[in-house]
Structure formats: C-alpha cells, structure tokens
C-alpha cells in the first residue's frame, strides 16, 4: 500500500469518525429564534442535522395539530432544515435524547411534553409510594421558616 492510499484511508476514517461523534453527542441544541412578526425571540429545541465550520443545519422540534390518546399536543421535527450560525445556539445539550428537552417519544418521531419527573419512559424510580420521614419534614419546615428569600428587590441599584 502506498503512502497516498494510506492517507486516503486515514482521511476517510477521520471524516467518518467525526460524523459519528457529532451524531452521537451534542446533537440536541436550543436555538435563539424569532418566533413571530413582532420580533419576539425564544430559545427553541432543535436537532443538529449536519455541521460545516461554524454553520449548523438544524431541524426544529415543533408542535403539530395532532393530539395523543391523553389529549397532549404532539410534536415532531420539521421536514424543513435551517442553517444557523453557532452564535444562534444558546445551549448544547450534549445529548441525543429528547427527554433532556422535556419531551417523551410516543411513536417513531412523535413526541409529547412531559414533566421530567414523571415521563413514562424515563429510567427514574417510581415514587408514588414515597412518604417523607419525620427528618425530611423537619428539614423542609426549617428551610421554609428561615425568613430568607432567594430574590430581593434592589430597584435602587438599577439605572435606566
């Protein structure tokens, strides 16, 4: 085998390896997107379809008109693919499971919103039979009664 043939084989291997890594990690992102004609923006869930340099091709996870048997709105990835710069990506989830977005897959390619604590297909333990011990109750009571708040009004510290 010549050096040129070996270089081609190694190059192809590295290209394929890069594709595998991209597809197995970091494929789910949140993208800063204008959501209406007034210019209002939000960070929307999407999956990376491909990447070239600092440009990503993504597909948004969007609501459909369909409802599941529990009357929850069904979401699916749009057929249309959009190009966005890496500056538009607000969060890389380092994941390929929609549960990290708060969506549960109900059929192939169809999802519903779920509470992350109660997704039917999650691997978490079922806590329906959990009853707090007296220690748990006392910790909760003492943390609620400490009189401190997480947020304080500091309006005078802000200037227009």
C-alpha positions in Angstrom: 0.0 0.0 0.0 1.4 3.4 -0.9 1.5 6.4 1.4 -1.1 8.1 -0.8 -3.5 5.2 -0.4 -2.9 5.1 3.4 -3.5 8.8 3.7 -6.8 8.5 1.8 -7.9 5.6 4.1 -7.0 7.5 7.2 -8.7 10.7 5.9 -11.9 8.8 5.2 -11.7 7.1 8.6 -11.3 10.5 10.4 -14.2 12.0 8.4 -16.5 9.1 9.3 -15.3 9.2 13.0 -16.2 13.0 13.1 -19.6 12.3 11.7 -20.2 9.5 14.3 -19.1 11.7 17.2 -21.3 14.6 16.0 -24.3 12.3 15.6 -23.9 10.6 18.9 -23.2 13.6 21.1 -24.3 17.2 21.1 -27.0 16.5 18.5 -29.7 18.3 20.5 -29.5 22.1 20.9 -31.6 25.1 21.8 -31.6 27.8 19.1 -32.3 31.5 19.6 -35.1 32.1 17.1 -37.5 34.9 16.1 -40.9 33.4 16.8 -43.3 36.0 15.5 -43.5 39.0 13.3 -43.1 41.4 16.2 -39.5 40.3 16.6 -40.1 38.3 19.8 -37.4 35.6 20.2 -37.2 32.4 22.2 -34.8 29.5 22.6 -36.3 26.6 20.8 -35.4 22.9 20.8 -33.8 21.5 17.7 -31.5 18.8 16.5 -28.3 19.2 14.5 -28.6 17.5 11.1 -25.2 18.5 9.9 -22.3 20.9 10.5 -19.8 22.7 8.3 -17.4 25.0 10.0 -19.5 27.4 12.2 -22.7 26.8 10.4 -25.2 24.2 11.5 -28.1 22.7 9.7 -30.9 22.1 12.2 -34.4 20.9 12.4 -36.8 22.3 15.0 -39.0 20.2 17.3 -42.4 21.9 16.6 -46.0 21.4 17.7 -48.4 19.8 15.3 -52.2 19.9 15.3 -52.3 16.2 16.5 -53.1 15.0 20.0 -52.2 11.7 21.6 -54.6 9.4 23.5 -54.2 11.6 26.7 -55.0 14.7 24.7 -51.5 16.1 24.8 -50.2 18.1 21.9 -47.9 16.0 19.6 -44.6 17.5 18.5 -42.3 16.3 15.7 -39.2 17.5 13.9 -39.9 19.8 11.0 -39.1 18.5 7.5 -37.5 21.8 6.6 -33.9 22.3 7.6 -32.5 25.7 8.6 -28.9 27.0 8.6 -27.8 28.8 11.7 -24.5 30.1 12.9 -23.0 28.8 16.2 -23.8 32.2 17.7 -27.5 31.4 17.5 -27.2 28.2 19.5 -27.9 29.1 23.2 -27.4 25.6 24.6 -25.7 22.4 23.6 -27.3 19.6 25.5 -24.5 17.0 24.9 -27.4 14.5 24.4 -29.4 12.8 21.8 -32.5 12.0 23.9 -35.5 14.4 23.8 -36.1 13.6 27.5 -33.5 16.2 28.2 -35.8 18.8 26.4 -38.7 17.5 28.5 -40.3 15.5 25.6 -41.2 11.9 25.6 -41.3 9.9 22.4 -44.7 8.2 22.0 -44.2 6.9 18.4 -41.4 6.9 16.0 -40.6 10.5 15.5 -43.5 11.9 17.5 -43.2 13.4 21.0 -45.2 14.9 23.8 -44.2 17.3 26.5 -43.8 15.7 29.9 -42.8 16.6 33.3 -39.2 15.3 33.5 -40.0 13.7 36.9 -42.9 11.7 35.5 -42.1 10.8 31.9 -43.5 7.3 31.3 -40.4 6.1 29.5 -37.8 7.6 31.8 -35.4 5.4 33.8 -36.3 7.1 37.1 -37.8 5.2 40.0 -41.5 5.5 40.6 -42.1 7.5 43.8 -45.8 7.0 44.1 -45.5 5.1 47.4 -43.0 7.6 48.9 -43.9 9.1 52.3 -41.5 11.6 53.8 -39.8 10.7 57.1 -40.1 13.0 60.0 -36.5 14.0 59.3 -37.5 15.1 55.7 -40.5 17.0 57.1 -38.4 18.9 59.7 -35.7 19.9 57.1 -38.5 21.2 54.9 -40.1 23.2 57.7 -36.8 24.7 58.9 -35.8 25.7 55.4 -39.2 27.4 54.8 -39.1 29.3 58.1 -35.6 30.8 57.9 -37.1 34.1 56.7 -34.6 34.5 53.9 -35.7 34.9 50.3 -33.8 34.0 47.2 -34.7 37.2 45.4 -34.6 40.7 46.9 -35.9 44.0 45.5 -32.9 46.1 44.6 -34.7 48.5 42.3 -32.5 51.4 43.5 -29.4 49.5 42.2 -30.7 49.6 38.6 -30.4 52.7 36.5 -32.3 53.3 33.3 
